[in-house]
Amino acid sequence: MDMALAEAEAAAKRGEVPVGAVIVDGAGHVVARAGNRTLELKDPTAHAELLAIREACRVLGSERLTGYDLHVTLEPCPMCAGAISFARLRRLYYGAADEKGGGVDHGPRIFSHATCHHRPEVYGGIGETRSAALLRDFFALRRD
C-alpha cells in the first residue's frame, strides 16, 4: 500500500484527485502502478485502477489478471469495480472507504450482484488513515 500511497501523492502534486493503485503478483512483485490522470489525459476513465489494470494487461500480454492483486488507496468506484471483475483480479485491498462514490462496500456494491462474473477477495481499511488524510487535505485546499 505504500507504493499506492506514493502514486496518490504524485497525483495530488499534479492537481489530480490523490488516488494511487498498484498491481502485484502472488510473490508481491509489482507489475503495474498508477495514479489518477483524468485531468492530464482529459479522460474521465483515467482512474488509477484502470490505468494500472491496462498497464498490467499490456505487460503480461493478457486481458486477465488471474492470480494478481490490486492495492488502491480509495474504495473503487462502480466503473473500476466492474473493470476489476472483468480483469479477474484475485484480491482487492483498498485504503479509505468512499461512502459517496464507492462501488464495492458502498453504493451499488458491484461484486454482490448475481450478474457479476468474478468476485475478488476484498480487504478494506488498509492504510485507511493515511489514504483518507491525503484526500481530506487535497479537498480542503480546494475549498479555501
C-alpha beads as a LAMMPS data file, in Angstrom:
LAMMPS data file: protein, C-alpha beads

144 atoms
143 bonds

1 atom types
1 bond types

-500.0 500.0 xlo xhi
-500.0 500.0 ylo yhi
-500.0 500.0 zlo zhi

Masses

1 110.0

Atoms # bond

1 1 1 0.000 0.000 0.000
2 1 1 2.979 2.309 0.496
3 1 1 3.594 2.361 -3.255
4 1 1 -0.076 3.108 -3.938
5 1 1 0.117 5.969 -1.450
6 1 1 3.228 7.306 -3.232
7 1 1 1.260 7.224 -6.515
8 1 1 -1.598 9.076 -4.798
9 1 1 0.789 11.733 -3.500
10 1 1 2.250 12.172 -7.001
11 1 1 -1.281 12.520 -8.403
12 1 1 -2.041 15.257 -5.868
13 1 1 1.102 17.145 -6.916
14 1 1 -0.208 17.063 -10.495
15 1 1 -3.533 18.509 -9.281
16 1 1 -5.342 15.193 -9.663
17 1 1 -7.547 13.610 -7.006
18 1 1 -4.983 11.685 -4.919
19 1 1 -5.706 8.054 -5.675
20 1 1 -2.968 5.531 -6.382
21 1 1 -3.043 1.894 -7.424
22 1 1 -0.508 -0.923 -7.644
23 1 1 -0.906 -4.430 -9.075
24 1 1 1.322 -7.188 -7.714
25 1 1 1.783 -10.860 -8.459
26 1 1 1.471 -13.636 -5.862
27 1 1 5.055 -13.070 -4.690
28 1 1 4.467 -9.335 -4.221
29 1 1 6.389 -8.203 -7.305
30 1 1 4.992 -5.014 -8.822
31 1 1 3.559 -5.452 -12.308
32 1 1 1.988 -2.003 -12.710
33 1 1 1.394 1.180 -10.769
34 1 1 -0.509 4.368 -11.500
35 1 1 -2.131 7.452 -10.066
36 1 1 -5.205 9.293 -11.272
37 1 1 -4.674 11.177 -14.563
38 1 1 -8.190 12.251 -15.555
39 1 1 -7.273 15.927 -15.897
40 1 1 -3.925 15.368 -17.550
41 1 1 -5.302 12.930 -20.140
42 1 1 -8.676 14.668 -20.470
43 1 1 -10.174 11.217 -19.884
44 1 1 -12.877 10.537 -17.294
45 1 1 -11.876 6.856 -17.266
46 1 1 -8.225 7.551 -16.362
47 1 1 -8.691 6.423 -12.764
48 1 1 -5.633 4.924 -11.062
49 1 1 -7.174 1.436 -11.014
50 1 1 -7.978 1.434 -14.735
51 1 1 -4.566 2.781 -15.690
52 1 1 -2.860 0.114 -13.566
53 1 1 -5.088 -2.641 -14.997
54 1 1 -4.368 -1.501 -18.558
55 1 1 -0.615 -1.428 -17.905
56 1 1 -0.594 -4.843 -16.194
57 1 1 -2.542 -6.361 -19.102
58 1 1 -0.087 -4.809 -21.559
59 1 1 2.956 -6.042 -19.630
60 1 1 1.547 -9.548 -19.197
61 1 1 0.051 -9.778 -22.670
62 1 1 -3.341 -10.853 -21.351
63 1 1 -6.744 -9.356 -20.642
64 1 1 -6.987 -11.493 -17.491
65 1 1 -5.076 -10.807 -14.302
66 1 1 -5.879 -14.065 -12.544
67 1 1 -3.600 -14.530 -9.555
68 1 1 -2.786 -10.817 -9.268
69 1 1 -3.772 -8.386 -6.516
70 1 1 -4.729 -4.722 -6.655
71 1 1 -3.833 -2.268 -3.897
72 1 1 -5.628 1.073 -4.171
73 1 1 -5.863 3.992 -1.761
74 1 1 -9.622 4.570 -2.144
75 1 1 -12.572 2.200 -2.438
76 1 1 -13.068 1.725 -6.187
77 1 1 -15.994 3.417 -7.906
78 1 1 -18.559 1.295 -9.775
79 1 1 -16.676 1.702 -13.087
80 1 1 -13.420 0.498 -11.567
81 1 1 -15.140 -2.311 -9.650
82 1 1 -16.556 -3.556 -12.958
83 1 1 -13.095 -3.482 -14.537
84 1 1 -11.624 -5.330 -11.534
85 1 1 -14.215 -8.051 -12.013
86 1 1 -13.666 -8.305 -15.779
87 1 1 -9.876 -8.451 -15.256
88 1 1 -10.391 -11.339 -12.817
89 1 1 -8.094 -9.850 -10.175
90 1 1 -7.663 -12.228 -7.247
91 1 1 -7.711 -9.750 -4.381
92 1 1 -8.585 -6.109 -3.851
93 1 1 -7.014 -4.187 -0.979
94 1 1 -8.237 -0.625 -0.529
95 1 1 -7.488 2.165 1.904
96 1 1 -10.226 4.720 2.573
97 1 1 -13.898 3.854 2.205
98 1 1 -15.897 6.004 -0.213
99 1 1 -19.428 6.335 1.125
100 1 1 -20.471 8.713 -1.671
101 1 1 -18.807 7.221 -4.740
102 1 1 -17.710 3.723 -3.809
103 1 1 -18.885 0.699 -5.704
104 1 1 -17.580 -2.153 -3.563
105 1 1 -18.727 -1.827 0.054
106 1 1 -20.884 1.260 -0.540
107 1 1 -23.227 2.388 -3.294
108 1 1 -24.116 -0.269 -5.863
109 1 1 -21.799 -2.954 -4.400
110 1 1 -20.897 -4.325 -7.810
111 1 1 -19.435 -7.619 -6.576
112 1 1 -22.666 -8.571 -4.804
113 1 1 -24.780 -8.661 -7.975
114 1 1 -25.773 -12.003 -9.476
115 1 1 -24.599 -10.695 -12.859
116 1 1 -21.054 -10.101 -11.573
117 1 1 -18.878 -12.708 -13.305
118 1 1 -15.988 -12.631 -10.848
119 1 1 -15.732 -11.530 -7.229
120 1 1 -12.265 -10.831 -5.853
121 1 1 -11.484 -11.199 -2.197
122 1 1 -11.912 -7.701 -0.735
123 1 1 -9.983 -6.203 2.177
124 1 1 -10.849 -2.612 3.082
125 1 1 -9.222 -0.214 5.513
126 1 1 -5.601 -1.000 4.589
127 1 1 -3.689 2.240 5.149
128 1 1 -7.030 3.960 5.680
129 1 1 -5.796 6.762 7.942
130 1 1 -3.103 7.965 5.537
131 1 1 -5.301 7.481 2.462
132 1 1 -8.182 9.442 3.999
133 1 1 -5.835 12.212 5.166
134 1 1 -4.445 12.656 1.636
135 1 1 -7.952 13.046 0.242
136 1 1 -9.140 15.303 3.065
137 1 1 -6.118 17.604 2.739
138 1 1 -6.416 17.727 -1.048
139 1 1 -10.062 18.794 -0.982
140 1 1 -9.555 21.196 1.943
141 1 1 -7.057 23.146 -0.166
142 1 1 -9.603 23.370 -2.990
143 1 1 -12.313 24.748 -0.680
144 1 1 -10.171 27.527 0.793

Bonds

1 1 1 2
2 1 2 3
3 1 3 4
4 1 4 5
5 1 5 6
6 1 6 7
7 1 7 8
8 1 8 9
9 1 9 10
10 1 10 11
11 1 11 12
12 1 12 13
13 1 13 14
14 1 14 15
15 1 15 16
16 1 16 17
17 1 17 18
18 1 18 19
19 1 19 20
20 1 20 21
21 1 21 22
22 1 22 23
23 1 23 24
24 1 24 25
25 1 25 26
26 1 26 27
27 1 27 28
28 1 28 29
29 1 29 30
30 1 30 31
31 1 31 32
32 1 32 33
33 1 33 34
34 1 34 35
35 1 35 36
36 1 36 37
37 1 37 38
38 1 38 39
39 1 39 40
40 1 40 41
41 1 41 42
42 1 42 43
43 1 43 44
44 1 44 45
45 1 45 46
46 1 46 47
47 1 47 48
48 1 48 49
49 1 49 50
50 1 50 51
51 1 51 52
52 1 52 53
53 1 53 54
54 1 54 55
55 1 55 56
56 1 56 57
57 1 57 58
58 1 58 59
59 1 59 60
60 1 60 61
61 1 61 62
62 1 62 63
63 1 63 64
64 1 64 65
65 1 65 66
66 1 66 67
67 1 67 68
68 1 68 69
69 1 69 70
70 1 70 71
71 1 71 72
72 1 72 73
73 1 73 74
74 1 74 75
75 1 75 76
76 1 76 77
77 1 77 78
78 1 78 79
79 1 79 80
80 1 80 81
81 1 81 82
82 1 82 83
83 1 83 84
84 1 84 85
85 1 85 86
86 1 86 87
87 1 87 88
88 1 88 89
89 1 89 90
90 1 90 91
91 1 91 92
92 1 92 93
93 1 93 94
94 1 94 95
95 1 95 96
96 1 96 97
97 1 97 98
98 1 98 99
99 1 99 100
100 1 100 101
101 1 101 102
102 1 102 103
103 1 103 104
104 1 104 105
105 1 105 106
106 1 106 107
107 1 107 108
108 1 108 109
109 1 109 110
110 1 110 111
111 1 111 112
112 1 112 113
113 1 113 114
114 1 114 115
115 1 115 116
116 1 116 117
117 1 117 118
118 1 118 119
119 1 119 120
120 1 120 121
121 1 121 122
122 1 122 123
123 1 123 124
124 1 124 125
125 1 125 126
126 1 126 127
127 1 127 128
128 1 128 129
129 1 129 130
130 1 130 131
131 1 131 132
132 1 132 133
133 1 133 134
134 1 134 135
135 1 135 136
136 1 136 137
137 1 137 138
138 1 138 139
139 1 139 140
140 1 140 141
141 1 141 142
142 1 142 143
143 1 143 144
